[in-house]
Amino acid sequence: YLTGNLPTELGLLTRMEELHLSSNSLGDDWEHPVTDSLPTELGLLTSMRILHLYKNSLKGSLPTELGLLTSMKLLSLNFNRLSFNLPTELGLLVLMTELSLYMNELTGSLPTELSLLTSMRILNVQTNAGLCGDVPPLNMMPPPTYGTDLGSEC
């Protein structure tokens, strides 16, 4: 198992297209605890297409800098301890086909900017007790696969 925080130096790997670090204990660092396990430097990985960080112990909010990853097609952060609202900047990831954020601690409503993701085919935000409201209109052909269980009121 890999443990500790994701290093900020990951941002130096600007040509990296895929990163698979799932099923570890990333985010658990008792010596150097941080509020947000995902460093803002991830926004420098502008060639990134696939990011798998599911089944870790990542916590805190998603950095708004993720909106800079305009080549991103698949973002999988399920089974973590991510919290707070989803950044509206996710709406800038127009090539995104799959966004998996289920089994976290996310709160608030889904950003309406997600309706800009016309390539989206899978949106899964199930089992985030704090998410509420409606799914933004995702008018695509074929229709996307949803995995939501949002509360009705925010």
Chimera marker file (.cmm) of the C-alpha trace (Angstrom):
<marker_set name="trace">
<marker id="1" x="0.000" y="0.000" z="0.000" r="1" g="1" b="0" radius="0.5"/>
<marker id="2" x="1.068" y="3.529" z="-0.742" r="1" g="1" b="0" radius="0.5"/>
<marker id="3" x="0.454" y="5.903" z="2.148" r="1" g="1" b="0" radius="0.5"/>
<marker id="4" x="0.867" y="9.592" z="2.815" r="1" g="1" b="0" radius="0.5"/>
<marker id="5" x="-0.143" y="12.610" z="0.802" r="1" g="1" b="0" radius="0.5"/>
<marker id="6" x="0.098" y="12.978" z="-2.946" r="1" g="1" b="0" radius="0.5"/>
<marker id="7" x="3.296" y="14.916" z="-3.590" r="1" g="1" b="0" radius="0.5"/>
<marker id="8" x="2.973" y="18.382" z="-5.077" r="1" g="1" b="0" radius="0.5"/>
<marker id="9" x="5.811" y="17.396" z="-7.428" r="1" g="1" b="0" radius="0.5"/>
<marker id="10" x="3.256" y="15.393" z="-9.431" r="1" g="1" b="0" radius="0.5"/>
<marker id="11" x="2.490" y="18.723" z="-11.082" r="1" g="1" b="0" radius="0.5"/>
<marker id="12" x="5.914" y="18.615" z="-12.748" r="1" g="1" b="0" radius="0.5"/>
<marker id="13" x="4.889" y="15.594" z="-14.843" r="1" g="1" b="0" radius="0.5"/>
<marker id="14" x="3.045" y="17.734" z="-17.376" r="1" g="1" b="0" radius="0.5"/>
<marker id="15" x="3.135" y="15.105" z="-20.141" r="1" g="1" b="0" radius="0.5"/>
<marker id="16" x="1.552" y="12.362" z="-18.037" r="1" g="1" b="0" radius="0.5"/>
<marker id="17" x="-1.685" y="11.157" z="-19.623" r="1" g="1" b="0" radius="0.5"/>
<marker id="18" x="-2.789" y="8.452" z="-17.168" r="1" g="1" b="0" radius="0.5"/>
<marker id="19" x="-2.340" y="7.980" z="-13.446" r="1" g="1" b="0" radius="0.5"/>
<marker id="20" x="-3.600" y="4.890" z="-11.626" r="1" g="1" b="0" radius="0.5"/>
<marker id="21" x="-3.066" y="4.996" z="-7.849" r="1" g="1" b="0" radius="0.5"/>
<marker id="22" x="-6.214" y="3.268" z="-6.648" r="1" g="1" b="0" radius="0.5"/>
<marker id="23" x="-6.663" y="0.894" z="-3.713" r="1" g="1" b="0" radius="0.5"/>
<marker id="24" x="-4.023" y="2.435" z="-1.469" r="1" g="1" b="0" radius="0.5"/>
<marker id="25" x="-4.073" y="4.550" z="1.674" r="1" g="1" b="0" radius="0.5"/>
<marker id="26" x="-3.207" y="7.866" z="0.067" r="1" g="1" b="0" radius="0.5"/>
<marker id="27" x="-4.374" y="10.782" z="2.155" r="1" g="1" b="0" radius="0.5"/>
<marker id="28" x="-3.438" y="9.153" z="5.459" r="1" g="1" b="0" radius="0.5"/>
<marker id="29" x="-0.375" y="10.969" z="6.743" r="1" g="1" b="0" radius="0.5"/>
<marker id="30" x="-0.287" y="11.280" z="10.505" r="1" g="1" b="0" radius="0.5"/>
<marker id="31" x="3.082" y="13.078" z="10.536" r="1" g="1" b="0" radius="0.5"/>
<marker id="32" x="2.092" y="15.736" z="7.987" r="1" g="1" b="0" radius="0.5"/>
<marker id="33" x="-1.697" y="16.035" z="8.052" r="1" g="1" b="0" radius="0.5"/>
<marker id="34" x="-3.282" y="18.287" z="5.460" r="1" g="1" b="0" radius="0.5"/>
<marker id="35" x="-6.780" y="19.643" z="5.086" r="1" g="1" b="0" radius="0.5"/>
<marker id="36" x="-7.011" y="18.773" z="1.388" r="1" g="1" b="0" radius="0.5"/>
<marker id="37" x="-5.370" y="15.570" z="0.163" r="1" g="1" b="0" radius="0.5"/>
<marker id="38" x="-5.478" y="16.528" z="-3.515" r="1" g="1" b="0" radius="0.5"/>
<marker id="39" x="-2.763" y="19.092" z="-4.256" r="1" g="1" b="0" radius="0.5"/>
<marker id="40" x="-3.664" y="22.087" z="-6.416" r="1" g="1" b="0" radius="0.5"/>
<marker id="41" x="-0.625" y="21.225" z="-8.551" r="1" g="1" b="0" radius="0.5"/>
<marker id="42" x="-2.720" y="18.484" z="-10.176" r="1" g="1" b="0" radius="0.5"/>
<marker id="43" x="-4.062" y="21.338" z="-12.308" r="1" g="1" b="0" radius="0.5"/>
<marker id="44" x="-0.681" y="21.497" z="-14.061" r="1" g="1" b="0" radius="0.5"/>
<marker id="45" x="-1.182" y="18.031" z="-15.586" r="1" g="1" b="0" radius="0.5"/>
<marker id="46" x="-2.817" y="19.426" z="-18.707" r="1" g="1" b="0" radius="0.5"/>
<marker id="47" x="-2.178" y="16.244" z="-20.742" r="1" g="1" b="0" radius="0.5"/>
<marker id="48" x="-3.983" y="14.051" z="-18.186" r="1" g="1" b="0" radius="0.5"/>
<marker id="49" x="-6.790" y="11.998" z="-19.752" r="1" g="1" b="0" radius="0.5"/>
<marker id="50" x="-7.415" y="9.342" z="-17.098" r="1" g="1" b="0" radius="0.5"/>
<marker id="51" x="-7.060" y="9.778" z="-13.343" r="1" g="1" b="0" radius="0.5"/>
<marker id="52" x="-7.888" y="6.828" z="-11.069" r="1" g="1" b="0" radius="0.5"/>
<marker id="53" x="-7.578" y="7.599" z="-7.359" r="1" g="1" b="0" radius="0.5"/>
<marker id="54" x="-10.482" y="5.526" z="-6.058" r="1" g="1" b="0" radius="0.5"/>
<marker id="55" x="-10.335" y="3.479" z="-2.843" r="1" g="1" b="0" radius="0.5"/>
<marker id="56" x="-7.910" y="5.677" z="-0.925" r="1" g="1" b="0" radius="0.5"/>
<marker id="57" x="-8.321" y="7.955" z="2.081" r="1" g="1" b="0" radius="0.5"/>
<marker id="58" x="-8.319" y="11.256" z="0.228" r="1" g="1" b="0" radius="0.5"/>
<marker id="59" x="-10.076" y="14.007" z="2.138" r="1" g="1" b="0" radius="0.5"/>
<marker id="60" x="-11.047" y="17.628" z="1.829" r="1" g="1" b="0" radius="0.5"/>
<marker id="61" x="-12.274" y="19.447" z="-1.236" r="1" g="1" b="0" radius="0.5"/>
<marker id="62" x="-11.602" y="18.944" z="-4.913" r="1" g="1" b="0" radius="0.5"/>
<marker id="63" x="-9.210" y="21.660" z="-6.089" r="1" g="1" b="0" radius="0.5"/>
<marker id="64" x="-10.723" y="24.158" z="-8.519" r="1" g="1" b="0" radius="0.5"/>
<marker id="65" x="-7.542" y="23.693" z="-10.573" r="1" g="1" b="0" radius="0.5"/>
<marker id="66" x="-8.967" y="20.378" z="-11.815" r="1" g="1" b="0" radius="0.5"/>
<marker id="67" x="-10.867" y="22.574" z="-14.278" r="1" g="1" b="0" radius="0.5"/>
<marker id="68" x="-7.557" y="23.164" z="-16.073" r="1" g="1" b="0" radius="0.5"/>
<marker id="69" x="-7.333" y="19.491" z="-17.090" r="1" g="1" b="0" radius="0.5"/>
<marker id="70" x="-9.122" y="20.042" z="-20.379" r="1" g="1" b="0" radius="0.5"/>
<marker id="71" x="-7.908" y="16.710" z="-21.835" r="1" g="1" b="0" radius="0.5"/>
<marker id="72" x="-9.542" y="14.747" z="-18.990" r="1" g="1" b="0" radius="0.5"/>
<marker id="73" x="-11.910" y="11.995" z="-20.097" r="1" g="1" b="0" radius="0.5"/>
<marker id="74" x="-12.227" y="9.867" z="-16.964" r="1" g="1" b="0" radius="0.5"/>
<marker id="75" x="-12.010" y="11.004" z="-13.354" r="1" g="1" b="0" radius="0.5"/>
<marker id="76" x="-12.552" y="8.327" z="-10.725" r="1" g="1" b="0" radius="0.5"/>
<marker id="77" x="-12.380" y="9.436" z="-7.091" r="1" g="1" b="0" radius="0.5"/>
<marker id="78" x="-14.955" y="7.117" z="-5.532" r="1" g="1" b="0" radius="0.5"/>
<marker id="79" x="-14.516" y="5.448" z="-2.124" r="1" g="1" b="0" radius="0.5"/>
<marker id="80" x="-12.624" y="8.315" z="-0.484" r="1" g="1" b="0" radius="0.5"/>
<marker id="81" x="-13.490" y="10.918" z="2.151" r="1" g="1" b="0" radius="0.5"/>
<marker id="82" x="-13.774" y="13.935" z="-0.128" r="1" g="1" b="0" radius="0.5"/>
<marker id="83" x="-16.114" y="16.604" z="1.189" r="1" g="1" b="0" radius="0.5"/>
<marker id="84" x="-17.509" y="20.064" z="0.508" r="1" g="1" b="0" radius="0.5"/>
<marker id="85" x="-19.140" y="21.294" z="-2.712" r="1" g="1" b="0" radius="0.5"/>
<marker id="86" x="-18.044" y="20.205" z="-6.159" r="1" g="1" b="0" radius="0.5"/>
<marker id="87" x="-16.165" y="23.005" z="-7.934" r="1" g="1" b="0" radius="0.5"/>
<marker id="88" x="-18.022" y="24.677" z="-10.796" r="1" g="1" b="0" radius="0.5"/>
<marker id="89" x="-14.773" y="24.448" z="-12.782" r="1" g="1" b="0" radius="0.5"/>
<marker id="90" x="-15.566" y="20.779" z="-13.476" r="1" g="1" b="0" radius="0.5"/>
<marker id="91" x="-17.843" y="22.189" z="-16.186" r="1" g="1" b="0" radius="0.5"/>
<marker id="92" x="-14.715" y="23.143" z="-18.152" r="1" g="1" b="0" radius="0.5"/>
<marker id="93" x="-13.806" y="19.478" z="-18.723" r="1" g="1" b="0" radius="0.5"/>
<marker id="94" x="-15.785" y="19.224" z="-21.951" r="1" g="1" b="0" radius="0.5"/>
<marker id="95" x="-14.102" y="15.964" z="-23.056" r="1" g="1" b="0" radius="0.5"/>
<marker id="96" x="-15.124" y="14.172" z="-19.832" r="1" g="1" b="0" radius="0.5"/>
<marker id="97" x="-16.994" y="10.935" z="-20.502" r="1" g="1" b="0" radius="0.5"/>
<marker id="98" x="-17.065" y="9.495" z="-16.971" r="1" g="1" b="0" radius="0.5"/>
<marker id="99" x="-17.137" y="11.202" z="-13.586" r="1" g="1" b="0" radius="0.5"/>
<marker id="100" x="-17.254" y="8.829" z="-10.606" r="1" g="1" b="0" radius="0.5"/>
<marker id="101" x="-17.459" y="10.404" z="-7.169" r="1" g="1" b="0" radius="0.5"/>
<marker id="102" x="-19.644" y="7.929" z="-5.300" r="1" g="1" b="0" radius="0.5"/>
<marker id="103" x="-19.022" y="6.903" z="-1.676" r="1" g="1" b="0" radius="0.5"/>
<marker id="104" x="-17.549" y="10.204" z="-0.506" r="1" g="1" b="0" radius="0.5"/>
<marker id="105" x="-18.818" y="12.919" z="1.832" r="1" g="1" b="0" radius="0.5"/>
<marker id="106" x="-19.667" y="15.570" z="-0.760" r="1" g="1" b="0" radius="0.5"/>
<marker id="107" x="-22.197" y="18.275" z="0.088" r="1" g="1" b="0" radius="0.5"/>
<marker id="108" x="-24.325" y="20.874" z="-1.670" r="1" g="1" b="0" radius="0.5"/>
<marker id="109" x="-25.895" y="20.608" z="-5.086" r="1" g="1" b="0" radius="0.5"/>
<marker id="110" x="-24.335" y="19.455" z="-8.328" r="1" g="1" b="0" radius="0.5"/>
<marker id="111" x="-22.984" y="22.462" z="-10.243" r="1" g="1" b="0" radius="0.5"/>
<marker id="112" x="-25.193" y="23.489" z="-13.155" r="1" g="1" b="0" radius="0.5"/>
<marker id="113" x="-21.963" y="23.803" z="-15.159" r="1" g="1" b="0" radius="0.5"/>
<marker id="114" x="-21.973" y="20.002" z="-15.464" r="1" g="1" b="0" radius="0.5"/>
<marker id="115" x="-24.590" y="20.516" z="-18.181" r="1" g="1" b="0" radius="0.5"/>
<marker id="116" x="-21.713" y="21.784" z="-20.380" r="1" g="1" b="0" radius="0.5"/>
<marker id="117" x="-20.146" y="18.305" z="-20.415" r="1" g="1" b="0" radius="0.5"/>
<marker id="118" x="-21.694" y="17.140" z="-23.665" r="1" g="1" b="0" radius="0.5"/>
<marker id="119" x="-19.404" y="14.084" z="-23.915" r="1" g="1" b="0" radius="0.5"/>
<marker id="120" x="-20.481" y="12.767" z="-20.482" r="1" g="1" b="0" radius="0.5"/>
<marker id="121" x="-21.762" y="9.197" z="-20.562" r="1" g="1" b="0" radius="0.5"/>
<marker id="122" x="-21.460" y="8.166" z="-16.903" r="1" g="1" b="0" radius="0.5"/>
<marker id="123" x="-22.089" y="10.372" z="-13.884" r="1" g="1" b="0" radius="0.5"/>
<marker id="124" x="-22.034" y="8.541" z="-10.564" r="1" g="1" b="0" radius="0.5"/>
<marker id="125" x="-22.387" y="10.497" z="-7.338" r="1" g="1" b="0" radius="0.5"/>
<marker id="126" x="-24.308" y="7.947" z="-5.267" r="1" g="1" b="0" radius="0.5"/>
<marker id="127" x="-23.873" y="7.634" z="-1.522" r="1" g="1" b="0" radius="0.5"/>
<marker id="128" x="-22.833" y="11.196" z="-0.778" r="1" g="1" b="0" radius="0.5"/>
<marker id="129" x="-25.289" y="11.938" z="2.009" r="1" g="1" b="0" radius="0.5"/>
<marker id="130" x="-24.725" y="15.689" z="1.760" r="1" g="1" b="0" radius="0.5"/>
<marker id="131" x="-25.471" y="16.061" z="-1.966" r="1" g="1" b="0" radius="0.5"/>
<marker id="132" x="-28.901" y="17.442" z="-2.703" r="1" g="1" b="0" radius="0.5"/>
<marker id="133" x="-31.052" y="19.033" z="-5.357" r="1" g="1" b="0" radius="0.5"/>
<marker id="134" x="-31.525" y="18.028" z="-8.962" r="1" g="1" b="0" radius="0.5"/>
<marker id="135" x="-29.174" y="16.620" z="-11.550" r="1" g="1" b="0" radius="0.5"/>
<marker id="136" x="-28.381" y="19.410" z="-14.030" r="1" g="1" b="0" radius="0.5"/>
<marker id="137" x="-29.822" y="18.804" z="-17.503" r="1" g="1" b="0" radius="0.5"/>
<marker id="138" x="-27.418" y="16.605" z="-19.404" r="1" g="1" b="0" radius="0.5"/>
<marker id="139" x="-28.979" y="16.561" z="-22.865" r="1" g="1" b="0" radius="0.5"/>
<marker id="140" x="-26.823" y="14.140" z="-24.785" r="1" g="1" b="0" radius="0.5"/>
<marker id="141" x="-27.295" y="11.376" z="-27.298" r="1" g="1" b="0" radius="0.5"/>
<marker id="142" x="-27.207" y="8.647" z="-26.202" r="1" g="1" b="0" radius="0.5"/>
<marker id="143" x="-28.507" y="9.607" z="-22.757" r="1" g="1" b="0" radius="0.5"/>
<marker id="144" x="-25.918" y="9.323" z="-19.976" r="1" g="1" b="0" radius="0.5"/>
<marker id="145" x="-25.957" y="6.652" z="-17.305" r="1" g="1" b="0" radius="0.5"/>
<marker id="146" x="-26.753" y="8.197" z="-13.940" r="1" g="1" b="0" radius="0.5"/>
<marker id="147" x="-25.924" y="6.924" z="-10.524" r="1" g="1" b="0" radius="0.5"/>
<marker id="148" x="-27.483" y="9.431" z="-8.180" r="1" g="1" b="0" radius="0.5"/>
<marker id="149" x="-29.420" y="9.384" z="-4.967" r="1" g="1" b="0" radius="0.5"/>
<marker id="150" x="-29.550" y="13.094" z="-4.260" r="1" g="1" b="0" radius="0.5"/>
<marker id="151" x="-31.618" y="14.491" z="-1.446" r="1" g="1" b="0" radius="0.5"/>
<marker id="152" x="-34.433" y="16.693" z="-2.660" r="1" g="1" b="0" radius="0.5"/>
<marker id="153" x="-33.577" y="19.908" z="-0.832" r="1" g="1" b="0" radius="0.5"/>
<marker id="154" x="-30.306" y="21.718" z="-0.191" r="1" g="1" b="0" radius="0.5"/>
<link id1="1" id2="2" r="1" g="1" b="0" radius="0.2"/>
<link id1="2" id2="3" r="1" g="1" b="0" radius="0.2"/>
<link id1="3" id2="4" r="1" g="1" b="0" radius="0.2"/>
<link id1="4" id2="5" r="1" g="1" b="0" radius="0.2"/>
<link id1="5" id2="6" r="1" g="1" b="0" radius="0.2"/>
<link id1="6" id2="7" r="1" g="1" b="0" radius="0.2"/>
<link id1="7" id2="8" r="1" g="1" b="0" radius="0.2"/>
<link id1="8" id2="9" r="1" g="1" b="0" radius="0.2"/>
<link id1="9" id2="10" r="1" g="1" b="0" radius="0.2"/>
<link id1="10" id2="11" r="1" g="1" b="0" radius="0.2"/>
<link id1="11" id2="12" r="1" g="1" b="0" radius="0.2"/>
<link id1="12" id2="13" r="1" g="1" b="0" radius="0.2"/>
<link id1="13" id2="14" r="1" g="1" b="0" radius="0.2"/>
<link id1="14" id2="15" r="1" g="1" b="0" radius="0.2"/>
<link id1="15" id2="16" r="1" g="1" b="0" radius="0.2"/>
<link id1="16" id2="17" r="1" g="1" b="0" radius="0.2"/>
<link id1="17" id2="18" r="1" g="1" b="0" radius="0.2"/>
<link id1="18" id2="19" r="1" g="1" b="0" radius="0.2"/>
<link id1="19" id2="20" r="1" g="1" b="0" radius="0.2"/>
<link id1="20" id2="21" r="1" g="1" b="0" radius="0.2"/>
<link id1="21" id2="22" r="1" g="1" b="0" radius="0.2"/>
<link id1="22" id2="23" r="1" g="1" b="0" radius="0.2"/>
<link id1="23" id2="24" r="1" g="1" b="0" radius="0.2"/>
<link id1="24" id2="25" r="1" g="1" b="0" radius="0.2"/>
<link id1="25" id2="26" r="1" g="1" b="0" radius="0.2"/>
<link id1="26" id2="27" r="1" g="1" b="0" radius="0.2"/>
<link id1="27" id2="28" r="1" g="1" b="0" radius="0.2"/>
<link id1="28" id2="29" r="1" g="1" b="0" radius="0.2"/>
<link id1="29" id2="30" r="1" g="1" b="0" radius="0.2"/>
<link id1="30" id2="31" r="1" g="1" b="0" radius="0.2"/>
<link id1="31" id2="32" r="1" g="1" b="0" radius="0.2"/>
<link id1="32" id2="33" r="1" g="1" b="0" radius="0.2"/>
<link id1="33" id2="34" r="1" g="1" b="0" radius="0.2"/>
<link id1="34" id2="35" r="1" g="1" b="0" radius="0.2"/>
<link id1="35" id2="36" r="1" g="1" b="0" radius="0.2"/>
<link id1="36" id2="37" r="1" g="1" b="0" radius="0.2"/>
<link id1="37" id2="38" r="1" g="1" b="0" radius="0.2"/>
<link id1="38" id2="39" r="1" g="1" b="0" radius="0.2"/>
<link id1="39" id2="40" r="1" g="1" b="0" radius="0.2"/>
<link id1="40" id2="41" r="1" g="1" b="0" radius="0.2"/>
<link id1="41" id2="42" r="1" g="1" b="0" radius="0.2"/>
<link id1="42" id2="43" r="1" g="1" b="0" radius="0.2"/>
<link id1="43" id2="44" r="1" g="1" b="0" radius="0.2"/>
<link id1="44" id2="45" r="1" g="1" b="0" radius="0.2"/>
<link id1="45" id2="46" r="1" g="1" b="0" radius="0.2"/>
<link id1="46" id2="47" r="1" g="1" b="0" radius="0.2"/>
<link id1="47" id2="48" r="1" g="1" b="0" radius="0.2"/>
<link id1="48" id2="49" r="1" g="1" b="0" radius="0.2"/>
<link id1="49" id2="50" r="1" g="1" b="0" radius="0.2"/>
<link id1="50" id2="51" r="1" g="1" b="0" radius="0.2"/>
<link id1="51" id2="52" r="1" g="1" b="0" radius="0.2"/>
<link id1="52" id2="53" r="1" g="1" b="0" radius="0.2"/>
<link id1="53" id2="54" r="1" g="1" b="0" radius="0.2"/>
<link id1="54" id2="55" r="1" g="1" b="0" radius="0.2"/>
<link id1="55" id2="56" r="1" g="1" b="0" radius="0.2"/>
<link id1="56" id2="57" r="1" g="1" b="0" radius="0.2"/>
<link id1="57" id2="58" r="1" g="1" b="0" radius="0.2"/>
<link id1="58" id2="59" r="1" g="1" b="0" radius="0.2"/>
<link id1="59" id2="60" r="1" g="1" b="0" radius="0.2"/>
<link id1="60" id2="61" r="1" g="1" b="0" radius="0.2"/>
<link id1="61" id2="62" r="1" g="1" b="0" radius="0.2"/>
<link id1="62" id2="63" r="1" g="1" b="0" radius="0.2"/>
<link id1="63" id2="64" r="1" g="1" b="0" radius="0.2"/>
<link id1="64" id2="65" r="1" g="1" b="0" radius="0.2"/>
<link id1="65" id2="66" r="1" g="1" b="0" radius="0.2"/>
<link id1="66" id2="67" r="1" g="1" b="0" radius="0.2"/>
<link id1="67" id2="68" r="1" g="1" b="0" radius="0.2"/>
<link id1="68" id2="69" r="1" g="1" b="0" radius="0.2"/>
<link id1="69" id2="70" r="1" g="1" b="0" radius="0.2"/>
<link id1="70" id2="71" r="1" g="1" b="0" radius="0.2"/>
<link id1="71" id2="72" r="1" g="1" b="0" radius="0.2"/>
<link id1="72" id2="73" r="1" g="1" b="0" radius="0.2"/>
<link id1="73" id2="74" r="1" g="1" b="0" radius="0.2"/>
<link id1="74" id2="75" r="1" g="1" b="0" radius="0.2"/>
<link id1="75" id2="76" r="1" g="1" b="0" radius="0.2"/>
<link id1="76" id2="77" r="1" g="1" b="0" radius="0.2"/>
<link id1="77" id2="78" r="1" g="1" b="0" radius="0.2"/>
<link id1="78" id2="79" r="1" g="1" b="0" radius="0.2"/>
<link id1="79" id2="80" r="1" g="1" b="0" radius="0.2"/>
<link id1="80" id2="81" r="1" g="1" b="0" radius="0.2"/>
<link id1="81" id2="82" r="1" g="1" b="0" radius="0.2"/>
<link id1="82" id2="83" r="1" g="1" b="0" radius="0.2"/>
<link id1="83" id2="84" r="1" g="1" b="0" radius="0.2"/>
<link id1="84" id2="85" r="1" g="1" b="0" radius="0.2"/>
<link id1="85" id2="86" r="1" g="1" b="0" radius="0.2"/>
<link id1="86" id2="87" r="1" g="1" b="0" radius="0.2"/>
<link id1="87" id2="88" r="1" g="1" b="0" radius="0.2"/>
<link id1="88" id2="89" r="1" g="1" b="0" radius="0.2"/>
<link id1="89" id2="90" r="1" g="1" b="0" radius="0.2"/>
<link id1="90" id2="91" r="1" g="1" b="0" radius="0.2"/>
<link id1="91" id2="92" r="1" g="1" b="0" radius="0.2"/>
<link id1="92" id2="93" r="1" g="1" b="0" radius="0.2"/>
<link id1="93" id2="94" r="1" g="1" b="0" radius="0.2"/>
<link id1="94" id2="95" r="1" g="1" b="0" radius="0.2"/>
<link id1="95" id2="96" r="1" g="1" b="0" radius="0.2"/>
<link id1="96" id2="97" r="1" g="1" b="0" radius="0.2"/>
<link id1="97" id2="98" r="1" g="1" b="0" radius="0.2"/>
<link id1="98" id2="99" r="1" g="1" b="0" radius="0.2"/>
<link id1="99" id2="100" r="1" g="1" b="0" radius="0.2"/>
<link id1="100" id2="101" r="1" g="1" b="0" radius="0.2"/>
<link id1="101" id2="102" r="1" g="1" b="0" radius="0.2"/>
<link id1="102" id2="103" r="1" g="1" b="0" radius="0.2"/>
<link id1="103" id2="104" r="1" g="1" b="0" radius="0.2"/>
<link id1="104" id2="105" r="1" g="1" b="0" radius="0.2"/>
<link id1="105" id2="106" r="1" g="1" b="0" radius="0.2"/>
<link id1="106" id2="107" r="1" g="1" b="0" radius="0.2"/>
<link id1="107" id2="108" r="1" g="1" b="0" radius="0.2"/>
<link id1="108" id2="109" r="1" g="1" b="0" radius="0.2"/>
<link id1="109" id2="110" r="1" g="1" b="0" radius="0.2"/>
<link id1="110" id2="111" r="1" g="1" b="0" radius="0.2"/>
<link id1="111" id2="112" r="1" g="1" b="0" radius="0.2"/>
<link id1="112" id2="113" r="1" g="1" b="0" radius="0.2"/>
<link id1="113" id2="114" r="1" g="1" b="0" radius="0.2"/>
<link id1="114" id2="115" r="1" g="1" b="0" radius="0.2"/>
<link id1="115" id2="116" r="1" g="1" b="0" radius="0.2"/>
<link id1="116" id2="117" r="1" g="1" b="0" radius="0.2"/>
<link id1="117" id2="118" r="1" g="1" b="0" radius="0.2"/>
<link id1="118" id2="119" r="1" g="1" b="0" radius="0.2"/>
<link id1="119" id2="120" r="1" g="1" b="0" radius="0.2"/>
<link id1="120" id2="121" r="1" g="1" b="0" radius="0.2"/>
<link id1="121" id2="122" r="1" g="1" b="0" radius="0.2"/>
<link id1="122" id2="123" r="1" g="1" b="0" radius="0.2"/>
<link id1="123" id2="124" r="1" g="1" b="0" radius="0.2"/>
<link id1="124" id2="125" r="1" g="1" b="0" radius="0.2"/>
<link id1="125" id2="126" r="1" g="1" b="0" radius="0.2"/>
<link id1="126" id2="127" r="1" g="1" b="0" radius="0.2"/>
<link id1="127" id2="128" r="1" g="1" b="0" radius="0.2"/>
<link id1="128" id2="129" r="1" g="1" b="0" radius="0.2"/>
<link id1="129" id2="130" r="1" g="1" b="0" radius="0.2"/>
<link id1="130" id2="131" r="1" g="1" b="0" radius="0.2"/>
<link id1="131" id2="132" r="1" g="1" b="0" radius="0.2"/>
<link id1="132" id2="133" r="1" g="1" b="0" radius="0.2"/>
<link id1="133" id2="134" r="1" g="1" b="0" radius="0.2"/>
<link id1="134" id2="135" r="1" g="1" b="0" radius="0.2"/>
<link id1="135" id2="136" r="1" g="1" b="0" radius="0.2"/>
<link id1="136" id2="137" r="1" g="1" b="0" radius="0.2"/>
<link id1="137" id2="138" r="1" g="1" b="0" radius="0.2"/>
<link id1="138" id2="139" r="1" g="1" b="0" radius="0.2"/>
<link id1="139" id2="140" r="1" g="1" b="0" radius="0.2"/>
<link id1="140" id2="141" r="1" g="1" b="0" radius="0.2"/>
<link id1="141" id2="142" r="1" g="1" b="0" radius="0.2"/>
<link id1="142" id2="143" r="1" g="1" b="0" radius="0.2"/>
<link id1="143" id2="144" r="1" g="1" b="0" radius="0.2"/>
<link id1="144" id2="145" r="1" g="1" b="0" radius="0.2"/>
<link id1="145" id2="146" r="1" g="1" b="0" radius="0.2"/>
<link id1="146" id2="147" r="1" g="1" b="0" radius="0.2"/>
<link id1="147" id2="148" r="1" g="1" b="0" radius="0.2"/>
<link id1="148" id2="149" r="1" g="1" b="0" radius="0.2"/>
<link id1="149" id2="150" r="1" g="1" b="0" radius="0.2"/>
<link id1="150" id2="151" r="1" g="1" b="0" radius="0.2"/>
<link id1="151" id2="152" r="1" g="1" b="0" radius="0.2"/>
<link id1="152" id2="153" r="1" g="1" b="0" radius="0.2"/>
<link id1="153" id2="154" r="1" g="1" b="0" radius="0.2"/>
</marker_set>
